[in-house]
Amino acid sequence: MQVVNIHEAKTHLSRLLEVVERGEEVVIARAGQPVAMLTAYRPARRLIAPPGSMKGRDWQMADDFDAPVDELFSCLQEPEGETGIPRAGR
């Protein structure tokens, strides 16, 4: 791992990029303290399947996938007799 100061990095950026292309890493420092690391670009691994990737695969949806779920929002309803106004000490 090569360490260079900011002035040298600005002056010799093309040379440093060649070093990085060979697989090495370059640390850029200010007054001897590391500030940044210059590394080779690696594209992010695609996490989302491309459109059409399920073509030809056999999959089935449950018959009741769109059936109403009566209890889904019951936890959000106010208990009877409450006004929804917060009380002190609650």
C-alpha positions in Angstrom: 0.0 0.0 0.0 1.4 3.3 -1.1 1.0 6.5 0.9 1.2 9.9 -0.8 0.4 13.4 0.3 -2.3 15.5 -1.3 0.0 17.6 -3.4 1.7 14.5 -4.9 -1.7 12.9 -5.5 -2.9 16.0 -7.5 0.4 16.2 -9.4 0.6 12.5 -10.3 -3.0 11.3 -10.5 -2.5 9.5 -13.8 0.4 7.5 -12.4 -1.5 6.7 -9.2 -4.5 5.5 -11.3 -2.1 3.1 -13.1 -1.0 1.8 -9.7 -4.6 1.2 -8.7 -5.4 -0.5 -12.0 -2.7 -3.1 -11.2 -4.6 -4.0 -8.0 -2.8 -1.9 -5.4 -4.3 0.6 -3.0 -3.1 4.2 -2.5 -3.6 6.1 0.7 -3.8 9.9 0.4 -2.6 11.8 3.4 -2.6 15.3 4.7 0.3 16.1 7.0 1.0 12.4 7.4 -2.6 11.6 8.5 -4.6 9.3 6.2 -7.5 11.1 4.6 -8.7 8.9 1.8 -8.0 5.6 0.0 -7.8 5.3 -3.8 -9.0 1.8 -4.9 -10.1 0.2 -8.1 -13.8 0.6 -9.0 -15.9 -2.4 -8.5 -19.5 -2.1 -9.8 -22.1 -3.0 -7.2 -23.5 -6.5 -7.4 -27.0 -6.4 -8.8 -29.4 -7.2 -6.0 -32.7 -6.8 -8.0 -33.5 -9.4 -10.6 -33.8 -8.0 -14.1 -37.2 -7.8 -15.7 -38.3 -11.0 -17.3 -36.0 -13.2 -15.1 -39.1 -15.3 -13.9 -40.1 -16.1 -17.5 -40.6 -19.9 -17.9 -40.6 -20.5 -14.1 -43.7 -22.2 -12.7 -45.1 -20.3 -9.7 -48.5 -20.1 -8.3 -50.4 -17.6 -6.2 -52.6 -18.7 -3.3 -56.3 -18.5 -4.1 -56.9 -16.3 -1.1 -54.0 -13.8 -1.7 -56.4 -10.9 -2.0 -58.9 -12.0 0.8 -59.6 -9.2 3.3 -57.6 -9.4 6.6 -60.2 -8.2 9.2 -57.8 -8.0 12.1 -55.0 -6.2 10.2 -55.8 -2.8 11.6 -57.4 -3.7 14.9 -54.3 -2.8 16.8 -54.6 0.8 15.5 -58.1 1.4 16.6 -58.8 3.2 19.9 -60.4 1.2 22.7 -64.0 2.2 23.3 -64.4 5.2 25.6 -61.0 6.8 24.7 -60.8 10.1 22.9 -57.4 9.8 21.5 -56.2 12.8 23.6 -53.0 11.8 25.5 -53.2 12.1 29.3 -50.3 13.3 31.5 -48.4 10.4 33.1 -49.3 8.0 30.4 
